[in-house]
């Protein structure tokens, strides 16, 4: 079963409020078997019109595990509320990885 990746672009406007969200989000991600591969850092747009302020990439063991994490009404739904008002935008895309290396 291939891993799944959550690609998030955001613009944080209230860093102190966002820190409250991240403190709990990272614990929930780990509990769901996920890990952060990218969390901020240097980036640039090479093609297209996307110009995110910040990028994060998370890896989960499977697409189903990532969906279960995101859709959990008791845990992540509660944690998402901590992010309210802390970002101008927060866009998340879930994509399934390849089942086997291409080479």
C-alpha positions as CSV (number, residue, x, y, z in Angstrom):
1,X,0.0,0.0,0.0
2,X,1.6,3.3,-1.0
3,X,2.1,6.2,1.4
4,X,-0.1,9.3,1.1
5,X,1.1,12.9,1.2
6,X,-0.7,16.0,2.4
7,X,0.5,19.1,0.8
8,X,-0.4,22.3,2.6
9,X,0.1,25.9,1.5
10,X,-0.7,28.7,3.9
11,X,-0.1,32.2,5.0
12,X,0.1,32.6,8.7
13,X,-1.1,35.9,10.0
14,X,-1.1,35.3,13.7
15,X,2.0,33.3,14.7
16,X,1.1,33.0,18.4
17,X,-2.4,31.6,17.6
18,X,-0.8,29.3,15.0
19,X,1.6,27.9,17.6
20,X,-1.3,26.7,19.7
21,X,-2.6,24.8,16.6
22,X,0.8,23.3,15.8
23,X,1.4,22.1,19.4
24,X,-1.7,19.9,19.2
25,X,-1.6,19.1,15.4
26,X,1.9,17.6,15.5
27,X,0.9,15.2,18.3
28,X,-2.3,14.2,16.4
29,X,-0.3,13.7,13.2
30,X,2.2,11.4,14.9
31,X,-0.6,9.5,16.6
32,X,-2.1,8.8,13.2
33,X,1.2,7.4,11.9
34,X,2.1,10.6,10.0
35,X,5.2,12.7,9.9
36,X,6.2,16.1,8.7
37,X,8.6,16.0,5.8
38,X,8.5,19.7,5.1
39,X,7.4,22.5,7.5
40,X,8.3,25.9,6.3
41,X,11.8,26.5,4.9
42,X,13.1,28.0,1.7
43,X,10.9,27.6,-1.4
44,X,10.2,29.2,-4.7
45,X,7.6,28.9,-7.4
46,X,9.2,27.4,-10.5
47,X,6.1,27.4,-12.7
48,X,2.6,28.5,-12.5
49,X,0.8,31.2,-10.5
50,X,1.0,29.7,-7.0
51,X,3.0,31.8,-4.6
52,X,2.4,30.3,-1.1
53,X,3.8,32.1,1.9
54,X,4.6,28.7,3.6
55,X,4.5,25.1,2.6
56,X,4.2,21.9,4.6
57,X,4.3,18.3,3.4
58,X,3.2,15.4,5.6
59,X,3.5,11.7,4.9
60,X,1.0,9.1,6.2
61,X,1.2,5.3,5.9
62,X,-1.7,5.2,3.5
63,X,-4.4,7.4,1.9
64,X,-6.9,5.8,4.2
65,X,-4.8,6.7,7.3
66,X,-4.5,10.3,6.1
67,X,-8.3,10.6,5.5
68,X,-9.1,9.0,8.9
69,X,-6.8,11.6,10.5
70,X,-8.3,14.5,8.7
71,X,-11.9,13.4,9.0
72,X,-11.7,12.5,12.7
73,X,-14.6,14.5,14.3
74,X,-13.3,14.2,17.8
75,X,-9.6,14.9,17.3
76,X,-8.5,16.9,14.3
77,X,-11.8,18.7,13.8
78,X,-11.3,20.1,17.4
79,X,-7.6,21.0,16.6
80,X,-8.5,22.7,13.4
81,X,-10.6,25.2,15.4
82,X,-7.4,26.3,17.1
83,X,-6.2,27.6,13.7
84,X,-9.3,29.8,13.2
85,X,-8.1,33.4,12.6
86,X,-4.4,32.4,12.5
87,X,-4.1,32.2,8.7
88,X,-5.1,34.2,5.7
89,X,-5.5,30.9,3.8
90,X,-4.7,27.3,4.5
91,X,-5.1,25.0,1.5
92,X,-4.5,21.2,1.9
93,X,-4.3,18.6,-0.9
94,X,-4.1,14.8,-0.2
95,X,-2.4,12.7,-2.8
96,X,-1.5,9.0,-2.9
97,X,2.1,8.1,-3.6
98,X,3.3,5.6,-6.1
99,X,3.1,1.9,-5.1
100,X,6.6,1.1,-6.2
101,X,9.6,3.1,-7.4
102,X,9.6,3.9,-11.1
103,X,13.3,3.1,-11.6
